[in-house]
């Protein structure tokens, strides 16, 4: 894949588990302590997003990628992303809701939280364990423009991918 995606989100949001699922690996997820470059994915520690002191690391790493995936845990009551955070990142943005299959998931709340953080773009509802939304993310990262991602969104099931304007 020519495009490269960076995963950003809070601690224990499911970034590394998602990376493993996206790459089709069968390994155990471990806490990410530093930037992890793995094939076409850059996995970031949750601290990079939770602590504004590390925002410069997100912005610098964003220069190396074509897409930034904003990861929101469906079991969390709050979002660690400031409102409009995506406007400071000049890359193709994809919202990703993780843990949609968890008994404590509130997917509607998580979608609302991401809509506040990202100006526009697809939002994918995922379960790394059930492989839900994984191929859709791969297909979206293969896109080269927001228009291409918007058009592709129409080909997906509406209960897995929505497009936020």
Beta strands, then each sheet from edge to edge (+ up, - down):
strand 1: 5-9
strand 2: 36-38
strand 3: 41-43
strand 4: 67-73
strand 5: 92-98
strand 6: 121-125
strand 7: 161-164
sheet 1: 2+ 3- 1- 4- 5- 6- 7+
end
